[in-house]
Amino acid sequence: MTRLIACFTSVVILLGCWSLPLAAKVRFGKNVRIGGHDVSNQTFSKKRRAVYYIHKGRPRHPGCRWRKNRDGSRIKICHLQRKKR
Protein backbone atom coordinates (compact mmCIF):
# COMPACT_ATOMS: atom_id res chain seq x y z
CA MET A 1 0.00 0.00 0.00
CA THR A 2 2.84 2.41 0.80
CA ARG A 3 4.47 1.65 -2.58
CA LEU A 4 1.24 2.62 -4.30
CA ILE A 5 1.03 5.89 -2.38
CA ALA A 6 4.69 6.68 -3.10
CA CYS A 7 4.21 5.92 -6.81
CA PHE A 8 1.07 8.08 -6.98
CA THR A 9 2.83 10.96 -5.19
CA SER A 10 5.79 10.85 -7.56
CA VAL A 11 3.47 10.87 -10.61
CA VAL A 12 1.59 13.90 -9.24
CA ILE A 13 4.86 15.74 -8.59
CA LEU A 14 6.16 14.96 -12.09
CA LEU A 15 2.94 16.13 -13.72
CA GLY A 16 2.99 19.29 -11.65
CA CYS A 17 6.57 20.08 -12.65
CA TRP A 18 5.83 19.36 -16.29
CA SER A 19 2.85 21.70 -16.45
CA LEU A 20 4.61 24.72 -14.89
CA PRO A 21 6.46 25.93 -18.02
CA LEU A 22 3.24 25.78 -20.06
CA ALA A 23 1.60 28.49 -17.97
CA ALA A 24 4.50 30.96 -18.01
CA LYS A 25 2.81 34.29 -18.64
CA VAL A 26 3.59 37.33 -16.51
CA ARG A 27 1.60 40.54 -16.41
CA PHE A 28 2.72 43.54 -14.43
CA GLY A 29 -0.18 45.32 -12.74
CA LYS A 30 -0.69 48.92 -11.71
CA ASN A 31 2.13 51.01 -10.25
CA VAL A 32 4.94 48.49 -10.86
CA ARG A 33 8.38 50.03 -10.86
CA ILE A 34 11.80 48.55 -11.62
CA GLY A 35 14.67 50.74 -10.48
CA GLY A 36 12.27 53.69 -10.22
CA HIS A 37 10.99 53.31 -13.80
CA ASP A 38 7.32 52.60 -14.56
CA VAL A 39 6.75 49.18 -16.19
CA SER A 40 3.01 48.94 -15.54
CA ASN A 41 0.62 46.95 -17.74
CA GLN A 42 3.23 45.02 -19.71
CA THR A 43 2.68 41.35 -20.53
CA PHE A 44 5.48 38.87 -21.19
CA SER A 45 5.35 35.23 -22.26
CA LYS A 46 7.61 32.59 -23.81
CA LYS A 47 7.62 34.36 -27.19
CA ARG A 48 7.79 37.88 -25.76
CA ARG A 49 10.35 38.38 -22.99
CA ALA A 50 12.19 41.22 -21.25
CA VAL A 51 15.49 41.83 -19.50
CA TYR A 52 16.00 44.93 -17.36
CA TYR A 53 19.52 46.08 -16.50
CA ILE A 54 19.69 48.72 -13.74
CA HIS A 55 22.90 50.77 -13.65
CA LYS A 56 24.12 53.00 -10.83
CA GLY A 57 25.58 55.50 -13.29
CA ARG A 58 24.60 56.42 -16.82
CA PRO A 59 24.41 53.31 -19.05
CA ARG A 60 26.28 53.15 -22.34
CA HIS A 61 23.10 52.62 -24.40
CA PRO A 62 20.18 54.03 -22.35
CA GLY A 63 16.60 53.07 -23.13
CA CYS A 64 14.78 49.96 -24.36
CA ARG A 65 15.16 48.03 -27.61
CA TRP A 66 13.40 45.00 -29.10
CA ARG A 67 15.54 42.21 -30.55
CA LYS A 68 14.52 39.07 -32.42
CA ASN A 69 15.91 35.65 -31.55
CA ARG A 70 16.48 32.77 -33.97
CA ASP A 71 13.45 30.88 -32.66
CA GLY A 72 11.08 33.72 -33.59
CA SER A 73 10.70 35.12 -30.08
CA ARG A 74 11.34 38.75 -29.23
CA ILE A 75 13.19 40.14 -26.24
CA LYS A 76 12.98 43.65 -24.84
CA ILE A 77 16.35 44.76 -23.49
CA CYS A 78 16.30 47.83 -21.23
CA HIS A 79 19.35 49.62 -19.87
CA LEU A 80 18.06 52.00 -17.22
CA GLN A 81 19.71 54.32 -14.72
CA ARG A 82 18.56 53.93 -11.13
CA LYS A 83 16.40 56.89 -10.12
CA LYS A 84 17.22 58.75 -6.96
CA ARG A 85 14.62 58.83 -4.20
Buried (B, 14 or more C-beta within 10 A) or exposed (E): EEEEEEEEEEEEEEEEEEEEEEEEEEEBEEEEEBBEBEBEEBEBEEEBBBEBEBEEEEBEEEEBEEEEEEEEEEBBBBBBBEEEE
